[in-house]
Amino acid sequence: MRFFIFFLCVFAFVALSAQGINIDSDGGVLAYKAETTTQKSSFKIKGRERTLLGDLDLSGAWGGPTYNYSSTGDDWALLRGGFGGLEFSEELFIGYGGWKSREAFTVDEPGANGPEYDFNHSGLIIAYSPFASNAIHPRITTVVGPGRFKLTEQPATGARDDRFLVGQATIGLELNLFQWFRLGIDGGYRFASGIDNDTVTATDVGGAIIQAEARFGFSW
């Protein structure tokens, strides 16, 4: 009970102090502070310059490796790469990255001998992390940029490789393990457009993805 009364007194003291009330140690009389400011400001505050990113402030820099498993044919193939970029207002990330297949990709309806191809892509990264100050929070990421595939063997007809546009959208969770290290687990889908090839189509390149990212950096 005495502890409860003690904490109640402390709470009352803090509340009175926040309201600008002084406690007279001699007589125990409470007196309100009356503070007035009549001095006028001697300078003018200029309007803030408008920018493309509005009121967003640079708040950090991050980068690291990415391990991406992509659906290809009836199996999954590994892509590995890295990224780097800047963080704004602790929630928005803008950067660039590149990824290359470490295992062969296949078409959705492969023949007896394949075909197989290598795949790589890069692009602009835009990610949004609401509630970024929480230890575990969601993260939404989009990637748009150029891609390329190259068949492991020369096909009977058509070109062996092609360049095209790749778009990727993922959603997942980000874990703030340390101030300088974050771990991201995401899942989503890859889209491809502009492929003109007799062997590999946009449907073959596109598909479900699962990835893990180790993000190193610092927010200030």
C-alpha positions in Angstrom: 0.0 0.0 0.0 2.8 2.4 0.8 4.4 1.7 -2.6 1.1 2.6 -4.2 0.8 5.9 -2.3 4.5 6.6 -3.2 3.9 6.1 -7.0 0.7 8.1 -6.7 2.6 11.0 -5.2 5.2 10.8 -7.9 2.6 10.7 -10.6 0.9 13.8 -9.1 4.2 15.6 -8.9 5.0 14.9 -12.6 1.5 15.9 -13.6 1.7 19.2 -11.7 5.1 19.9 -13.1 3.9 19.4 -16.7 1.2 22.0 -16.1 3.7 24.6 -15.0 3.0 24.4 -11.3 5.7 25.1 -8.7 5.8 23.4 -5.3 7.0 25.7 -2.5 9.3 23.6 -0.3 8.9 26.0 2.7 5.2 26.4 3.0 3.8 23.7 0.6 1.8 26.4 -1.2 1.2 25.8 -4.9 1.7 28.8 -7.2 1.1 29.0 -11.0 3.7 30.3 -13.2 2.7 33.2 -15.3 5.0 33.6 -18.2 4.3 36.1 -21.0 6.4 36.9 -24.0 6.0 40.2 -25.6 9.2 40.3 -27.6 8.5 40.1 -31.3 10.6 38.0 -33.6 13.3 40.0 -35.3 13.5 37.7 -38.4 11.1 36.2 -40.9 10.9 32.4 -41.6 11.2 31.7 -45.3 8.9 29.2 -46.9 10.4 25.8 -47.3 11.6 25.0 -50.8 9.5 22.5 -52.7 11.1 19.3 -53.8 10.1 16.2 -55.8 9.9 14.1 -52.6 7.9 16.7 -50.8 8.6 16.8 -47.0 10.6 13.5 -47.0 13.9 13.7 -45.3 17.0 11.6 -45.8 17.1 9.2 -42.8 19.5 6.4 -43.7 21.4 4.2 -46.2 21.1 0.5 -46.6 22.4 -2.3 -48.9 23.1 -6.0 -48.9 22.7 -9.4 -50.6 19.5 -11.0 -51.9 18.7 -14.7 -52.2 15.7 -15.2 -54.5 13.9 -18.5 -55.3 11.8 -18.3 -58.5 9.2 -20.6 -59.9 10.4 -22.0 -63.2 8.7 -24.9 -65.0 7.9 -27.5 -62.4 10.8 -26.5 -60.1 12.4 -23.5 -58.4 15.7 -21.8 -59.3 18.0 -19.6 -57.3 18.9 -16.0 -58.2 21.5 -14.1 -56.2 22.5 -10.5 -56.2 22.6 -7.3 -54.2 21.2 -3.9 -53.8 21.9 -0.5 -52.3 20.0 2.8 -51.7 18.8 5.6 -49.5 16.0 5.7 -46.9 13.7 8.6 -46.5 11.6 9.5 -43.4 12.4 6.0 -42.0 9.6 4.4 -44.1 10.5 4.9 -47.8 13.5 3.2 -49.5 14.7 4.1 -53.0 17.6 2.2 -54.5 18.9 0.0 -57.3 19.9 -3.7 -57.5 20.9 -6.5 -59.8 20.3 -10.3 -59.7 21.6 -13.3 -61.7 20.5 -16.9 -61.8 22.7 -19.5 -60.1 20.6 -22.4 -61.3 19.2 -23.0 -64.8 15.7 -21.9 -65.6 13.3 -24.0 -67.7 10.2 -23.2 -69.7 6.8 -24.1 -68.4 6.4 -26.9 -70.9 9.9 -28.3 -71.4 10.8 -30.9 -74.0 12.8 -34.1 -73.4 16.1 -32.1 -73.4 15.1 -28.8 -71.9 15.4 -26.1 -73.0 17.2 -24.4 -70.2 18.3 -20.8 -70.0 20.2 -18.3 -67.7 18.3 -15.3 -66.5 19.4 -12.0 -65.0 17.7 -8.6 -64.3 18.2 -5.3 -62.5 16.1 -2.3 -61.7 14.9 0.5 -59.6 13.7 -0.5 -56.2 10.9 1.4 -54.3 9.9 0.0 -50.9 7.6 1.2 -48.3 7.8 0.0 -44.6 4.9 1.3 -42.5 5.5 1.2 -38.7 9.3 0.9 -39.4 10.1 1.7 -35.8 8.5 -1.6 -34.6 10.8 -4.6 -34.2 8.7 -6.5 -36.8 6.8 -4.6 -39.5 5.5 -5.1 -43.0 7.3 -4.1 -46.1 6.0 -3.6 -49.7 8.6 -3.6 -52.5 8.5 -3.1 -56.3 11.3 -3.5 -58.8 11.2 -2.3 -62.4 14.1 -2.6 -64.8 15.7 -4.4 -67.7 16.1 -8.2 -67.9 17.8 -10.7 -70.2 17.8 -14.5 -70.8 20.3 -16.6 -72.7 19.6 -20.2 -73.7 22.3 -22.7 -72.7 22.2 -24.2 -76.2 21.5 -22.7 -79.6 17.9 -23.4 -80.6 16.8 -24.9 -83.9 15.0 -21.6 -84.7 15.0 -18.1 -83.3 17.5 -16.2 -81.3 19.5 -17.6 -78.4 18.9 -14.6 -76.1 16.6 -11.6 -75.7 16.2 -8.5 -73.6 13.0 -7.3 -72.1 11.3 -5.4 -69.2 10.9 -7.0 -65.8 8.5 -5.9 -63.0 8.5 -7.5 -59.6 6.1 -6.9 -56.6 6.6 -8.4 -53.2 5.1 -8.1 -49.7 6.6 -9.5 -46.5 8.0 -8.8 -43.1 11.1 -7.0 -42.0 12.9 -7.7 -38.7 15.0 -5.0 -37.0 17.6 -7.3 -35.4 20.2 -4.6 -34.7 20.4 -0.9 -35.5 22.8 -1.8 -38.3 21.2 -5.0 -39.5 17.7 -5.9 -40.8 16.4 -9.2 -42.2 13.6 -9.3 -44.8 11.4 -12.2 -45.9 9.2 -11.6 -48.9 7.0 -13.3 -51.3 5.4 -12.1 -54.6 5.3 -12.3 -58.3 7.6 -11.4 -61.3 6.2 -10.1 -64.5 7.9 -9.9 -67.9 7.1 -7.9 -71.0 8.5 -7.5 -74.5 10.0 -11.0 -75.1 10.1 -11.9 -78.8 11.5 -15.4 -78.9 10.3 -18.7 -80.4 11.5 -20.8 -77.4 11.1 -18.6 -74.2 8.0 -16.6 -73.5 7.0 -13.9 -71.0 5.0 -16.5 -69.1 8.1 -18.7 -68.7 10.1 -15.9 -67.2 7.3 -14.7 -64.9 6.2 -16.5 -61.9 6.0 -16.7 -58.1 9.0 -15.7 -56.0 10.2 -16.1 -52.5 13.3 -14.2 -51.2 15.4 -13.3 -48.2 17.4 -10.2 -47.9 20.1 -9.2 -45.4 20.0 -5.4 -45.1 23.1 -3.6 -43.6 23.2 0.1 -42.9 22.1 2.7 -40.5 19.3 5.1 -39.9 19.9 8.4 -38.2 
